[in-house]
Amino acid sequence: VSVWPKENRIGEVMEFTIAGMSYRDDIDDYLGEHVGTLEAEPTNPYDANAIKILAEDGHHVGYVPKDITSEIRKSATLPCTCYFYIEEKEGCYFSNCYIKI
């Protein structure tokens, strides 16, 4: 059973591509669909407004893109549930993430 809310959504959702996956370890272990969490990361040395994306087991898979973190913070209470998928094609990773707003 798919957890992906895209086809079955109730209310509004915000969609974005996961940033920073190339810097994360073990991304191959997280291919497919997931229910995860968006969590503020105020101790991030590069961006005090960073929002990290965590898999079900707490593994850090990436970030909300910097250009939309303020919009996410206005639309959602962190931490919040997100839905994401990661796929790999010919050595390149692709991703998408949704949150209900």
Backbone hydrogen bonds, N-H to C=O, Kabsch-Sander energy under -0.5 kcal/mol:
donor,donor_aa,acceptor,acceptor_aa,energy
9,R,6,K,-0.5
14,M,99,I,-2.6
16,F,97,C,-2.2
19,A,63,Y,-3.0
23,Y,20,G,-1.4
24,R,21,M,-1.6
27,I,24,R,-0.5
29,D,26,D,-1.4
30,Y,27,I,-2.4
31,L,28,D,-1.1
32,G,86,I,-3.2
34,H,84,F,-2.7
36,G,34,H,-0.6
36,G,82,C,-2.8
37,T,54,L,-2.1
38,L,80,C,-3.0
39,E,52,K,-2.4
41,E,50,A,-2.7
44,N,41,E,-1.9
50,A,47,D,-1.9
52,K,39,E,-2.7
53,I,62,G,-2.9
54,L,37,T,-2.8
54,L,52,K,-0.5
55,A,59,H,-2.8
58,G,55,A,-2.2
61,V,53,I,-2.4
61,V,59,H,-0.7
62,G,53,I,-1.1
63,Y,19,A,-2.8
64,V,51,I,-2.6
68,I,65,P,-2.1
69,T,65,P,-0.5
69,T,66,K,-0.9
72,I,68,I,-2.3
73,R,69,T,-2.6
74,K,70,S,-1.6
75,S,71,E,-1.6
76,A,72,I,-2.2
78,L,76,A,-0.6
80,C,38,L,-1.6
82,C,36,G,-1.9
83,Y,98,Y,-2.5
84,F,34,H,-2.4
85,Y,96,N,-2.0
86,I,32,G,-1.6
87,E,94,F,-2.8
89,K,92,C,-2.7
92,C,89,K,-1.8
94,F,87,E,-3.1
96,N,85,Y,-1.6
97,C,16,F,-2.6
98,Y,83,Y,-2.9
99,I,14,M,-1.8
101,I,12,E,-2.5
